[in-house]
Amino acid sequence: SRFILLLMIALLIMCGFKLSAQEIAGTPLPGQRGVPTNLPDISIIGDITGSLSSEPAARRADNLTVREIEIGMQGYLYPEIRADVFFAFHREESGVINAELEEAYTSFLSLFGGLNFKLGRMLVDFGKLNKLHSEQWHFISRPQVLANFLGGHGLSADGISLSYLFPLPFFLQWDIGAWKVAGESSSGEPEGTEFEFSLADDAYHTRLWVAIPFGEMAELQLGSSGLIARGPEFRKQNDLVKIGGLDLTCQFIISAYQRLKLQTELLNLSRQLATEEVQRRGFYTTAEYGFNKYWNCGLRYEMTDTLLPENPAEIMLTGVVFRYLSETTKLRVQYSYNITTKSGTLLGQLLFGIGPHSHLMK
């Protein structure tokens, strides 16, 4: 959109002045540093997952598969300017493997004071989990409310994101972004599929979040997010979507390796169509506990409205146990029980990372 383009030009001009000042100060240019340092850091993330389900419709997917391979290339283009590129190969429930440019963006760090911005394709910084890659989740599966509202692989879009860190004695950051979202669902199905929902076209988001420490052993985080975009039927009729979210996280450090983390996130979706207005709500609440350096467990309760007339709401209870083999490799076992359909799914996963930036797992 014009707004995105004008904002991009203005920021690049301001950034150009800062880079010129750095050159005058004697910063070596690429190619003039002696030993070549232009090569990016390359990392690979592997996700091998097996599943067993008591639900007949899901049994066709009961097998051991390479669910995802992610390749990351990262490096600095200039002091305080870095580039991050992530390619992903997803195996969908149908068995088809889809190649995807998950993220490809340039970060301009510490532009002026606490201001920085990112330009390119990114996972939109909405809520607590959408920005994270799947290997950084505490659970194997994404909460259903996020999958229903933002897509099974998260909301990724092309655009620009600005962040400002307020100069306060505690952490307070404000993020805003303008995006162009592809008019296609995360599953790769074309628009118009029954019961499908996906965001599309121009989108705008904002997020304000604060972290307040309580001594050295506890921290409270509170965030608020908002997003305006088009729905999948925007080419046929008026389809305006507004999503609001609140998230709360409490973390307690018991010892060097023992931690308790409580987190909840609530979302409300309002969709204005030509003839009706649709309201959908959902939330998830998690409790995560680290026993020691190697063993962790978690419990998640969630509820979300759906588009299915036979099941207008879905309630699920999920438990997970996992063991770290290293900082970037772990084994996880998860069981999810769908209270609405009285069915369960057992997942086992080996998650491994190779390379210097293979997303330190949390």
C-alpha positions in Angstrom: 0.0 0.0 0.0 1.0 3.6 -0.4 1.3 4.0 3.4 3.8 1.2 3.6 5.9 2.5 0.7 6.0 6.1 2.0 7.0 4.9 5.5 9.6 2.7 4.1 11.2 5.6 2.1 11.2 7.9 5.1 12.9 5.4 7.3 15.5 4.4 4.7 16.4 8.1 4.3 16.8 8.6 8.0 18.9 5.4 8.2 21.0 6.6 5.3 22.1 9.7 7.3 23.1 7.5 10.2 25.1 5.1 8.0 26.9 8.0 6.4 28.0 9.2 9.9 29.3 5.7 10.7 31.4 5.7 7.5 32.9 9.0 8.3 33.8 7.6 11.8 35.9 5.0 10.0 33.7 1.9 9.9 35.3 -0.5 7.3 33.1 -1.3 4.3 32.4 -4.9 3.2 35.3 -6.1 1.1 37.7 -3.9 3.0 38.0 -5.8 6.2 40.9 -8.1 5.3 39.6 -11.6 6.1 36.2 -12.2 4.3 33.3 -12.0 6.9 30.4 -11.7 4.5 29.3 -15.4 4.7 26.1 -15.9 6.6 25.6 -18.3 9.5 23.7 -21.3 8.3 21.5 -23.4 10.6 19.1 -26.3 10.2 16.1 -27.3 12.3 14.6 -30.7 12.0 11.2 -31.9 13.3 10.5 -35.6 13.3 7.1 -36.4 14.7 4.9 -39.5 15.2 1.2 -39.5 16.0 -1.5 -41.9 17.2 -5.1 -40.7 17.4 -8.4 -42.2 18.6 -10.4 -40.0 16.2 -11.2 -42.0 13.0 -10.9 -38.9 10.7 -7.3 -38.3 11.9 -6.1 -41.9 11.8 -4.9 -41.6 8.3 -2.1 -39.3 9.6 -1.0 -41.9 12.3 2.6 -42.4 11.3 6.2 -41.2 11.8 7.1 -38.4 9.5 9.5 -35.5 9.0 7.0 -32.8 9.8 9.2 -29.8 9.1 12.7 -28.9 8.0 13.8 -25.3 8.5 16.9 -23.7 7.0 18.1 -20.4 8.4 20.7 -18.0 7.0 21.7 -15.0 9.2 24.3 -12.4 9.3 25.2 -8.7 9.6 25.2 -6.5 6.5 26.6 -3.6 8.4 27.1 -2.5 12.0 23.6 -2.5 13.6 22.0 -3.9 10.3 21.4 -7.6 10.0 19.5 -10.0 7.7 17.6 -13.1 8.6 16.2 -15.6 6.1 14.3 -18.8 6.9 13.0 -21.4 4.5 10.7 -24.1 5.7 9.4 -27.4 4.3 6.1 -28.3 5.9 4.4 -31.7 5.6 0.6 -31.0 5.6 -2.0 -33.4 7.0 -2.7 -34.6 3.4 0.9 -35.7 3.2 1.9 -33.0 0.6 5.2 -31.2 1.4 5.0 -27.4 0.8 8.1 -25.3 0.5 7.7 -21.8 2.0 9.7 -18.7 2.5 8.9 -18.3 6.1 10.8 -15.2 6.9 13.2 -12.9 5.0 13.8 -9.5 6.6 16.4 -6.9 7.4 16.6 -5.4 10.9 17.8 -1.8 11.5 18.9 -1.9 15.1 19.1 1.1 17.4 18.2 3.6 14.7 17.5 6.5 17.0 17.5 5.9 20.7 15.2 3.0 21.4 13.7 3.0 17.9 14.4 0.2 15.4 12.5 -1.3 12.4 12.4 -4.4 10.3 11.6 -4.7 6.6 10.6 -7.8 4.7 8.6 -11.0 5.3 8.1 -11.8 9.0 5.9 -13.6 11.5 3.8 -10.7 12.8 4.5 -9.8 16.4 1.0 -10.4 17.6 0.5 -11.9 21.1 3.1 -14.2 22.7 3.4 -17.2 20.4 2.9 -16.1 16.8 6.3 -14.5 16.5 8.0 -17.7 17.7 9.1 -20.6 15.4 7.6 -24.0 16.3 10.8 -25.3 17.9 10.6 -22.6 20.5 7.1 -23.6 21.6 6.9 -25.4 24.9 4.2 -27.8 23.4 4.4 -29.7 20.2 1.2 -28.3 18.8 0.1 -24.7 18.5 -2.9 -23.7 20.6 -6.1 -24.2 18.6 -7.3 -20.6 19.0 -4.2 -19.4 17.3 -4.5 -21.9 14.5 -8.1 -21.0 14.0 -7.6 -17.2 14.0 -4.1 -16.8 12.6 -3.4 -20.0 10.6 -1.8 -23.3 11.4 1.8 -22.1 10.6 1.2 -18.6 12.1 0.5 -15.3 10.5 3.4 -14.4 8.2 3.3 -11.3 5.9 5.3 -8.8 3.9 5.7 -5.4 5.3 7.4 -3.2 7.8 7.5 -3.3 11.6 8.6 -0.5 14.0 9.5 -1.0 17.6 10.2 1.6 20.3 11.8 0.7 23.7 10.8 3.4 26.2 13.7 4.8 28.3 12.2 3.6 31.6 13.6 1.6 34.6 11.5 -1.3 33.5 10.8 -2.9 30.1 8.1 -1.2 28.0 8.0 -1.6 24.3 5.5 -0.5 21.6 5.3 -2.2 18.2 3.4 -1.2 15.1 3.4 -2.7 11.6 1.8 -2.5 8.2 1.5 -5.6 6.1 0.4 -7.3 2.9 -1.0 -10.8 3.6 -1.3 -13.3 0.8 -5.0 -14.2 0.2 -4.5 -17.9 0.8 -4.8 -20.1 3.9 -1.9 -21.4 5.7 -2.8 -24.9 4.6 -2.2 -23.9 1.0 -5.8 -24.4 -0.1 -7.3 -21.9 -2.4 -9.8 -19.3 -1.1 -13.4 -20.3 -0.7 -12.8 -23.7 0.9 -15.6 -24.6 3.2 -15.1 -23.6 6.8 -11.7 -22.1 5.9 -10.6 -18.9 7.5 -7.5 -16.9 6.7 -6.5 -13.2 6.7 -5.6 -11.5 3.5 -4.7 -8.2 1.7 -3.7 -5.1 3.7 -3.2 -5.6 7.4 -2.1 -3.4 10.3 -1.1 -4.4 13.8 0.0 -2.9 17.1 1.4 -4.4 20.3 2.2 -2.8 23.7 3.9 -5.0 26.3 5.5 -4.5 29.6 7.8 -6.6 31.9 8.1 -5.9 35.6 10.6 -7.8 37.7 9.8 -8.6 41.3 13.2 -9.0 42.9 15.6 -11.4 41.1 13.3 -14.5 41.2 10.0 -13.4 39.6 8.7 -11.4 36.7 5.3 -10.3 35.4 4.7 -9.7 31.7 1.5 -8.1 30.3 0.7 -7.5 26.7 -2.0 -6.1 24.5 -2.3 -6.7 20.7 -4.6 -5.5 18.0 -4.9 -6.4 14.3 -7.1 -5.2 11.4 -7.1 -7.0 8.1 -9.3 -8.4 5.3 -10.9 -11.9 5.4 -10.7 -14.6 2.7 -13.9 -13.3 1.0 -12.7 -9.7 0.5 -12.7 -10.0 -3.3 -16.3 -11.0 -3.4 -17.8 -8.8 -0.6 -17.0 -6.6 2.3 -14.9 -8.8 4.7 -13.3 -6.8 7.5 -11.6 -8.7 10.3 -10.5 -7.2 13.7 -8.6 -9.3 16.2 -7.8 -8.2 19.8 -5.6 -10.0 22.2 -4.5 -9.9 25.9 -1.7 -12.0 27.3 -0.3 -12.4 30.8 2.8 -14.3 31.8 4.2 -14.9 35.3 7.6 -16.6 35.7 9.2 -17.8 38.9 12.9 -18.8 39.1 13.2 -21.4 41.9 16.8 -22.3 41.3 19.4 -22.4 38.5 17.4 -24.9 36.5 14.0 -25.0 38.2 11.4 -22.6 36.9 7.6 -22.3 36.9 5.9 -20.3 34.1 2.2 -19.5 34.0 0.8 -18.0 30.8 -2.6 -17.2 29.4 -3.8 -15.5 26.2 -7.3 -14.4 25.3 -8.3 -13.5 21.7 -11.5 -12.0 20.3 -12.2 -12.0 16.5 -14.8 -9.8 14.9 -15.6 -10.4 11.2 -17.9 -7.9 9.4 -19.4 -9.4 6.3 -21.9 -7.8 3.9 -24.9 -9.4 5.5 -23.8 -10.4 9.0 -21.2 -9.9 11.8 -19.4 -12.9 13.2 -17.9 -13.0 16.7 -15.4 -15.7 17.8 -13.5 -16.0 21.0 -10.9 -18.2 22.5 -8.2 -18.6 25.0 -5.5 -20.9 26.3 -3.8 -21.2 29.7 -0.5 -23.1 30.4 1.5 -24.1 33.3 5.1 -25.1 32.6 7.6 -26.5 35.1 11.3 -27.3 34.7 12.4 -30.0 37.2 16.1 -29.7 36.4 18.6 -29.1 33.5 17.1 -32.0 31.5 13.5 -32.6 32.3 10.4 -30.3 31.8 6.7 -30.7 31.7 3.6 -28.7 30.9 -0.2 -28.6 31.0 -2.5 -26.6 28.8 -6.2 -26.0 28.9 -7.8 -24.2 25.9 -11.2 -23.3 24.5 -12.0 -21.8 21.1 -15.0 -21.0 18.9 -15.0 -22.8 15.5 -16.7 -22.5 12.2 -18.1 -26.0 12.3 -21.9 -26.1 12.9 -21.7 -29.5 14.6 -19.0 -28.3 17.1 -19.4 -24.5 17.6 -16.8 -24.6 20.4 -13.8 -26.8 21.0 -12.3 -27.6 24.5 -9.0 -29.4 24.8 -6.6 -30.5 27.6 -3.0 -31.1 26.7 0.0 -32.4 28.7 3.6 -32.6 27.6 6.9 -34.0 29.0 10.2 -33.5 27.4 13.9 -34.1 27.9 16.8 -31.9 26.6 19.6 -33.8 25.0 21.4 -30.5 24.4 20.5 -26.8 24.2 19.2 -27.4 20.6 18.0 -30.9 20.7 15.2 -32.5 22.7 12.7 -35.3 22.8 9.0 -34.6 23.6 5.9 -36.6 24.3 2.5 -34.9 24.3 -1.1 -36.2 24.8 -4.1 -34.0 23.9 -7.6 -34.9 24.8 -10.5 -33.2 23.0 -13.2 -32.8 25.6 -15.7 -31.8 22.9 -15.3 -34.8 20.6 -14.1 -37.3 23.3 -11.0 -38.2 21.3 -7.3 -38.2 22.1 -4.1 -37.7 20.2 -0.6 -38.9 21.3 2.4 -37.2 19.7 6.1 -38.0 20.0 8.8 -35.7 18.6 12.5 -35.5 18.1 13.5 -31.9 17.6 17.1 -31.1 16.6 19.1 -28.0 15.6 22.4 -27.7 13.8 24.3 -24.5 13.4 25.2 -21.3 15.4 21.7 -19.8 15.3 19.5 -22.9 15.6 17.0 -21.1 17.8 17.9 -21.7 21.4 15.0 -23.8 22.7 13.0 -22.5 25.6 
